[in-house]
């Protein structure tokens, strides 16, 4: 396997320092954010790179001799958002990311399937969590009617540029599990769409990432390494707890496009994102890497650090150590009795 880091946690520093931090943890790749929810801070000259060979070469020269290469591009956002200030911009960021990947010699772009409104004229995304009634299925059919032509277009663009688009199975999206993946592919006939397997969002839905990897097989194109810890509060409020707090404009908060912002996590939380090893032992991550290696021995598995109990470097170090240990366990010969 190839082990890297998604760069969002290192947006507090320039690219050169971020590359040193990645290499210092024994990782060999960096997945670069190129738009969507977050700005492309480590690719500030994107427009120039898309049009100028000299700008492209200058950008790629920053990686030479660092021991770190580009490990895919990331454009997570909501390209189907009904707000005209959000959806079209995220969609165009995705198109630009696909073209940028081809310019940089990359063949993986990570994103999300997106989520439209649930009815004509709706202004906010509507995630159907449990479609037990006919109205919910009507809303889903409306959403698929919006998603299908968009993803057919993106699939054609990706194929034209020799790029595969890996959809993160993320709740609050139309596609968040294998059933949704297969429905999208059946509706679009896409050949350049697949999955970015982020174990964390599967864990909290009570899914088994190893089982999901084996179920999807070659549809898994890319992977993220982030753990989840289920807390005692889950026994009270369940994993769909909505006790989030709205952050005010005078507080530090992350803009998600337009006038949408990330909220403060429930306290106490039913579950938390944690560094690799804090939610599931190294033995589990060994099986996770084994399942991915069966699909593609050269797949990138990139750490995503969102553990609020740990600092940036501390969390990356802990996750990197656990992943390296898991990788070593795969390669270690089995002792014969």
VEXVO-43126 format. One line per 3 residues: number of its first residue (from 1); their letters; for each residue x, y, z of C-alpha. Coordinates in Angstrom, 3 decimals, padded with zeros to 6 digits. Layout:
NUM> A> X:Y:Z; ...
***
This chain:
1> XXX> 000.000:000.000:000.000; 000.942:003.650:-000.330; 000.390:005.716:002.810
4> XXX> -000.201:009.464:002.724; -002.071:012.341:004.352; -005.010:014.512:003.315
7> XXX> -003.635:018.040:003.560; -006.565:019.927:005.151; -005.087:019.559:008.651
10> XXX> -001.908:021.271:007.403; -003.619:024.280:005.840; -002.070:026.330:008.648
13> XXX> 001.316:026.294:006.882; 002.795:026.682:003.392; 003.113:023.680:001.090
16> XXX> 006.869:023.297:001.657; 006.378:022.962:005.414; 003.440:020.641:004.935
19> XXX> 005.585:018.335:002.802; 008.249:018.253:005.526; 005.601:017.334:008.108
22> XXX> 004.304:014.496:005.913; 007.779:013.113:005.218; 008.668:013.403:008.887
25> XXX> 005.969:010.873:009.744; 007.259:008.319:007.247; 004.409:009.006:004.794
28> XXX> 005.043:009.343:001.074; 002.006:011.153:-000.310; -000.163:014.220:000.175
31> XXX> -003.752:014.454:-001.039; -004.373:018.056:-002.059; -007.599:019.957:-001.508
34> XXX> -008.620:021.711:-004.722; -011.952:023.346:-003.872; -015.451:022.573:-002.690
37> XXX> -015.951:023.066:001.033; -012.332:024.189:001.523; -010.154:026.496:-000.582
40> XXX> -007.143:025.115:-002.487; -004.581:026.697:-000.169; -001.729:024.451:-001.304
43> XXX> -002.549:024.949:-004.995; -002.860:028.744:-005.113; -001.936:029.011:-008.812
46> XXX> -004.547:026.578:-010.095; -005.674:028.765:-012.984; -002.096:029.234:-014.157
49> XXX> -001.337:025.508:-013.861; -004.372:024.729:-016.012; -003.114:026.908:-018.855
52> XXX> 000.661:027.221:-018.541; 003.178:024.369:-018.815; 005.763:026.523:-017.084
55> XXX> 003.450:027.141:-014.116; 002.652:023.440:-013.947; 006.315:022.475:-014.005
58> XXX> 007.175:025.068:-011.364; 004.461:023.682:-009.119; 005.552:020.072:-009.527
61> XXX> 009.162:021.070:-008.873; 008.205:021.827:-005.260; 007.784:018.080:-004.653
64> XXX> 011.166:017.065:-006.048; 013.547:015.694:-003.446; 010.964:015.795:-000.654
67> XXX> 010.133:012.091:-000.666; 006.458:013.078:-000.930; 004.367:012.897:-004.083
70> XXX> 000.832:014.012:-004.867; -001.589:011.314:-003.688; -004.728:012.434:-005.496
73> XXX> -006.834:015.589:-005.417; -009.761:016.252:-003.083; -012.749:018.413:-003.983
76> XXX> -015.294:017.443:-001.337; -018.404:019.609:-001.515; -022.029:019.532:-002.565
79> XXX> -022.191:020.000:-006.339; -025.961:019.336:-006.267; -026.781:021.957:-003.621
82> XXX> -029.946:023.873:-004.621; -028.514:027.204:-003.421; -027.150:028.918:-006.575
85> XXX> -024.300:030.366:-004.490; -023.100:026.888:-003.482; -024.007:024.062:-005.865
88> XXX> -022.778:025.574:-009.151; -019.518:026.715:-007.560; -018.795:023.307:-006.054
91> XXX> -019.683:021.665:-009.380; -017.296:023.915:-011.267; -014.579:023.275:-008.661
94> XXX> -014.993:019.565:-009.407; -014.684:020.087:-013.153; -011.551:022.179:-012.654
97> XXX> -010.136:019.536:-010.296; -010.554:016.862:-012.964; -008.755:019.000:-015.518
100> XXX> -006.084:019.865:-012.936; -005.523:016.190:-012.131; -004.739:015.470:-015.762
103> XXX> -002.335:018.428:-015.863; -000.514:017.154:-012.761; -000.286:013.537:-013.909
106> XXX> -002.903:012.399:-011.393; -005.721:009.920:-012.014; -007.792:010.223:-008.821
109> XXX> -010.148:013.004:-007.735; -012.034:012.518:-004.468; -015.406:014.192:-003.990
112> XXX> -018.947:013.590:-002.692; -022.044:012.662:-004.649; -023.901:015.738:-003.421
115> XXX> -027.436:016.231:-002.167; -030.232:018.215:-003.842; -033.444:019.531:-002.357
118> XXX> -036.202:016.980:-001.963; -038.700:018.707:-004.276; -038.941:021.166:-007.120
121> XXX> -038.208:024.692:-005.917; -036.605:023.515:-002.674; -033.789:025.685:-001.349
124> XXX> -032.059:023.340:001.113; -030.624:019.827:000.714; -032.831:017.050:002.071
127> XXX> -031.162:013.852:003.271; -033.652:010.982:003.279; -032.441:008.878:006.203
130> XXX> -035.151:006.224:006.256; -037.482:006.024:003.260; -040.278:004.098:004.958
133> XXX> -043.064:006.179:003.398; -044.015:006.873:-000.209; -043.313:010.626:000.078
136> XXX> -039.691:009.882:000.960; -039.334:007.696:-002.137; -040.859:010.516:-004.192
139> XXX> -038.204:012.874:-002.835; -035.459:010.370:-003.629; -036.716:009.961:-007.192
142> XXX> -036.651:013.744:-007.604; -033.073:013.818:-006.305; -031.944:011.030:-008.620
145> XXX> -033.452:012.996:-011.490; -031.059:015.836:-010.676; -028.037:013.679:-009.841
148> XXX> -028.148:011.372:-012.866; -027.484:013.879:-015.689; -024.899:015.710:-013.582
151> XXX> -022.878:012.584:-012.823; -023.207:011.351:-016.393; -021.606:014.627:-017.499
154> XXX> -018.843:014.341:-014.875; -018.169:010.741:-015.875; -017.687:011.809:-019.495
157> XXX> -015.348:014.643:-018.477; -013.321:012.305:-016.265; -013.023:009.702:-019.030
160> XXX> -011.896:012.396:-021.460; -009.044:013.326:-019.088; -008.065:009.810:-018.001
163> XXX> -009.242:010.424:-014.445; -011.278:008.322:-012.019; -013.638:010.140:-009.650
166> XXX> -013.832:008.529:-006.208; -017.009:009.318:-004.249; -016.682:009.397:-000.482
169> XXX> -019.479:007.382:001.110; -020.509:010.247:003.343; -023.877:010.727:005.067
172> XXX> -025.752:013.906:004.085; -025.196:012.812:000.471; -027.384:010.945:-001.974
175> XXX> -024.754:008.178:-002.190; -023.533:007.057:001.238; -023.438:003.247:001.035
178> XXX> -022.819:000.467:-001.536; -026.494:000.319:-002.510; -026.363:003.999:-003.476
181> XXX> -023.140:003.493:-005.425; -024.680:000.742:-007.489; -027.830:002.749:-008.127
184> XXX> -025.788:005.705:-009.353; -023.763:003.502:-011.699; -026.872:001.779:-013.010
187> XXX> -028.657:005.069:-013.670; -025.660:006.760:-015.327; -023.835:003.869:-016.977
190> XXX> -020.662:005.511:-015.672; -017.274:003.861:-016.131; -015.066:006.488:-014.478
193> XXX> -016.862:006.734:-011.127; -016.020:004.685:-008.056; -015.546:004.987:-004.314
196> XXX> -013.183:006.599:-001.844; -013.464:004.277:001.142; -013.357:006.462:004.259
199> XXX> -013.678:003.970:007.109; -014.836:006.575:009.633; -018.230:007.326:008.074
202> XXX> -018.902:003.628:007.728; -018.013:002.931:011.370; -020.541:005.357:012.821
205> XXX> -023.280:004.003:010.579; -022.510:000.565:012.103; -021.057:-000.702:008.815
208> XXX> -017.878:-002.779:008.544; -015.344:-001.107:006.218; -013.612:-004.446:005.551
211> XXX> -016.910:-006.019:004.477; -017.726:-002.951:002.370; -014.326:-003.114:000.648
214> XXX> -014.847:-006.753:-000.242; -018.413:-006.083:-001.374; -017.410:-003.235:-003.711
217> XXX> -014.135:-004.768:-004.904; -012.646:-002.868:-007.875; -015.126:-000.020:-007.424
220> XXX> -012.905:001.089:-004.510; -010.415:003.489:-006.076; -008.928:005.332:-003.101
223> XXX> -009.082:005.218:000.696; -009.037:007.463:003.746; -007.795:006.390:007.176
226> XXX> -009.795:007.963:009.989; -011.166:006.216:013.048; -014.385:006.586:015.054
229> XXX> -014.992:005.991:018.741; -018.549:005.089:019.754; -019.231:006.668:023.162
232> XXX> -021.628:005.621:025.963; -024.001:008.448:024.945; -024.845:006.436:021.810
235> XXX> -026.890:004.124:024.050; -029.062:007.131:024.926; -029.276:009.279:021.804
238> XXX> -028.119:006.885:019.070; -025.672:007.712:016.292; -028.101:010.106:014.547
241> XXX> -028.104:012.549:017.477; -028.842:016.100:016.234; -027.808:017.987:019.400
244> XXX> -025.434:020.281:017.508; -024.956:023.913:018.526; -025.020:026.745:016.003
247> XXX> -021.810:028.782:016.197; -022.099:032.557:016.066; -020.237:034.951:013.761
250> XXX> -018.005:035.973:016.667; -016.795:032.372:017.116; -014.250:030.436:015.071
253> XXX> -016.191:028.432:012.501; -015.750:026.877:009.062; -017.690:028.202:006.094
256> XXX> -019.193:025.486:003.871; -020.323:027.798:001.072; -022.792:030.678:000.907
259> XXX> -024.098:031.309:004.412; -023.681:027.725:005.648; -021.292:026.935:008.499
262> XXX> -020.108:023.879:010.402; -021.766:023.534:013.820; -020.324:022.596:017.192
265> XXX> -020.348:018.863:017.902; -022.931:017.484:020.412; -021.774:017.400:024.025
268> XXX> -021.600:014.703:025.243; -021.191:013.080:021.861; -022.580:009.723:020.832
271> XXX> -019.459:009.251:018.732; -016.293:011.118:017.777; -013.772:011.121:014.980
274> XXX> -010.470:009.957:016.489; -006.973:009.092:015.340; -006.309:005.624:013.980
277> XXX> -006.091:003.138:016.839; -008.260:005.078:019.318; -011.506:003.581:018.056
280> XXX> -010.380:000.264:016.580; -007.154:-001.628:017.325; -004.254:-002.014:014.926
283> XXX> -005.413:-005.571:014.225; -008.554:-004.169:012.626; -006.586:-001.721:010.493
286> XXX> -004.365:-004.598:009.385; -007.439:-006.357:008.022; -008.580:-003.080:006.440
289> XXX> -005.281:-002.668:004.590; -005.350:-006.343:003.588; -008.795:-005.903:002.037
292> XXX> -007.646:-002.826:000.108; -004.470:-004.545:-001.058; -006.558:-007.369:-002.502
295> XXX> -008.256:-004.740:-004.677; -005.181:-002.700:-005.632; -001.731:-003.128:-004.020
298> XXX> -000.836:000.416:-005.167; -003.899:002.145:-003.704; -003.337:005.333:-001.747
301> XXX> -004.545:005.185:001.866; -004.444:008.733:003.192; -004.775:009.740:006.840
304> XXX> -007.452:012.323:007.577; -006.940:013.923:010.986; -010.056:015.267:012.758
307> XXX> -009.345:014.183:016.349; -010.130:017.275:018.441; -008.434:015.747:021.489
310> XXX> -005.053:015.828:019.751; -002.941:018.535:018.165; -002.136:018.472:014.467
313> XXX> 001.293:016.853:014.613; 000.323:014.658:017.567; -002.705:013.231:015.794
316> XXX> -000.882:012.671:012.517; 001.967:010.929:014.348; -000.361:008.599:016.223
319> XXX> -002.291:007.665:013.076; 000.872:007.197:011.015; 002.420:004.923:013.633
322> XXX> -000.713:002.754:013.753; -000.938:002.502:009.958; 002.744:001.630:009.602
325> XXX> 002.313:-001.059:012.254; -000.718:-002.434:010.402; 001.181:-002.434:007.116
328> XXX> 004.141:-004.225:008.720; 001.801:-006.881:010.084; 000.575:-007.630:006.559
331> XXX> 004.099:-008.096:005.295; 005.353:-010.115:008.267; 005.699:-013.851:007.573
334> XXX> 003.281:-016.102:009.429; 005.016:-018.305:012.007; 004.525:-021.995:011.332
337> X> 003.566:-024.037:014.399
***
